[in-house]
Amino acid sequence: MKNLKEKISKVNKDELLKMLSSFILGVLLMLLFYPDRIAKLENGEEVAIKIGDKNITADAMYTKLKEKYAIYELLDIVDSNILYDMYELTEEDNEEIENRADNYIRYYEENHNISEEEFLENNGFANLNEFKKYLELDHLRKKYYDEYLTKQISEEEIEDYYDEEVFAPFNIEHILVKISNDVTDEDAKEKAQEILDRLDDGEDWEDLKEGYEDEIINEAFKVDFDSNLEDEFKTTAIKLKDGKYSTSLVKTNYGYHIIYRVETLETPEYDEVKERILEVLKNKYAKENENVYEKSMIFMREEAKMEIKDTELNEVYKKYTKDYD
């Protein structure tokens, strides 16, 4: 399941397919390894399902199951064999996996009134330990993916980013008139402009914050090169001089802001921010390169010299990889 950094969302389509495929694979394996349980036609083919006079053979089901579902389950088996040889789970890893499992279950209990047992059953897990094993494999895949991304970024790229993008951090305050169910865009803009006009007329920032405290949000924080801020807000803040406020309103998804730049701090040394720059560049690479996560897993299997001997499954895997070219 997808990790949303402490926030839990619904399981995505691909993950649901993978979870539900556990049942499908069981049927597939039954067809492969327990043929004596299935009636045979005169030509030797096994009948899996009978509808009136019509027969659906085991061979036909096997082909369809391979094509539609089995590849996900089989890749879980393959990836487990590769990744458990590559990594040893630490105490920190196990704690993170436990927390993710607890967060998922709590989310569905609190937001969808679904019990732990219902959550596990609905998503194809026999028990809680099986769910945790699923999260464990996901965790190991993300470890590999993170290392794969790291290898895509050169030292030169990090140095160039430092020279071109890293600036001296600075402290700001801002006044936000938030758009909400009770406050329209037009009303928020009008109120923010009213405050800005009063600032322009010479009124004190602190007095205005106090006077409008029931109608605004006021925050103070540091802006850094890797601060997660909307572009318009960050660009405006960077251009301000210490002791100055934005002369026009700044619109974001939250509402209308007036930004006040308090003080500039010292520019960090390269070694202080190298790892943070690397994270920025990894995220940028992932956004600019389509299907990079899937490509990293395909590369991992190639590096491990995976060979699919079953010709039909091999064709299915080729189709699967082609989707991510």
Residue pairs with C-beta under 8 A, 6 or more apart in sequence:
1 11
1 15
1 100
1 104
1 134
1 135
1 138
2 9
2 11
2 12
2 15
3 100
3 138
3 142
6 103
8 103
8 104
8 106
8 107
11 19
11 123
14 72
16 123
17 69
17 72
18 72
18 73
18 76
19 123
19 124
19 125
19 134
20 69
20 124
21 69
21 70
21 72
21 73
21 124
22 73
22 124
22 125
23 124
24 65
24 68
24 69
24 70
24 73
25 65
25 69
25 70
25 73
25 74
27 61
27 65
28 61
28 62
28 65
28 66
28 70
30 37
31 38
31 46
31 48
31 58
31 61
31 62
31 65
32 62
35 46
35 58
38 46
38 47
38 48
38 58
39 46
39 47
40 46
40 47
41 47
41 55
41 57
45 57
45 58
45 59
46 57
46 58
46 59
47 55
47 56
47 57
47 58
48 56
48 57
48 58
48 60
48 61
49 55
49 56
49 61
50 56
63 312
66 312
66 313
66 316
67 316
70 313
70 316
71 313
71 316
71 317
71 320
74 313
75 297
75 301
76 137
78 301
78 306
79 137
79 140
79 141
79 297
79 300
79 301
80 137
80 140
82 300
82 301
82 304
82 306
83 137
83 140
83 141
83 143
83 144
83 300
84 140
86 140
86 144
87 140
87 143
87 144
89 97
89 136
89 139
89 140
93 139
96 139
97 132
97 135
97 136
97 139
98 132
100 135
100 139
101 128
101 131
101 132
101 135
104 119
104 131
105 116
105 119
108 114
108 119
109 115
109 116
109 119
114 122
116 128
120 126
120 127
120 128
120 130
120 131
123 131
125 131
125 134
141 297
144 296
144 297
144 300
145 293
145 296
145 297
146 282
148 296
148 299
148 300
149 282
149 285
149 286
149 292
149 296
150 278
150 282
152 282
152 285
153 278
153 281
153 282
153 285
157 281
158 274
158 277
158 278
158 281
159 270
161 277
161 280
161 281
162 270
162 273
162 274
162 277
165 225
166 225
166 267
166 268
166 273
166 277
167 225
167 238
167 267
168 264
168 265
168 266
168 267
169 222
169 223
169 224
169 225
169 264
169 265
169 268
170 222
170 223
170 237
170 242
170 261
170 262
170 263
170 264
170 265
171 220
171 221
171 222
171 223
171 261
171 262
171 263
171 265
172 220
172 221
172 222
172 223
172 237
172 240
172 259
172 260
172 261
172 262
173 205
173 218
173 219
173 220
173 259
173 260
173 262
174 218
174 219
174 233
174 257
174 258
174 259
174 260
175 192
175 195
175 208
175 209
175 212
175 216
175 217
175 218
175 257
175 258
175 260
176 216
176 217
176 218
176 219
176 254
176 255
176 256
176 257
177 183
177 188
177 189
177 191
177 192
177 195
177 215
177 216
177 255
177 256
178 188
178 216
178 217
178 254
178 255
179 185
179 188
179 254
179 255
179 256
183 191
183 255
188 255
188 256
189 249
189 251
189 256
191 212
191 215
191 216
191 256
192 249
192 255
192 256
192 257
192 258
193 249
193 256
195 208
195 212
195 216
195 258
196 247
196 248
196 249
196 258
198 208
199 205
199 208
199 245
199 258
200 247
205 245
205 260
209 216
209 218
220 262
222 265
223 229
223 234
223 237
223 238
225 273
225 276
225 277
225 280
226 276
226 277
226 279
226 280
227 234
229 237
230 252
230 253
232 250
232 251
232 252
233 250
233 252
233 257
233 259
236 246
236 250
236 259
237 246
237 259
237 261
240 246
240 259
240 260
240 261
241 261
242 261
242 262
242 263
242 264
243 261
243 262
244 260
244 261
245 258
245 259
245 260
245 261
246 257
246 258
246 259
246 260
249 256
249 257
249 258
250 256
250 257
250 258
250 259
251 257
285 292
286 292
286 293
289 295
291 323
291 324
294 323
294 324
295 324
298 321
298 324
308 314
308 317
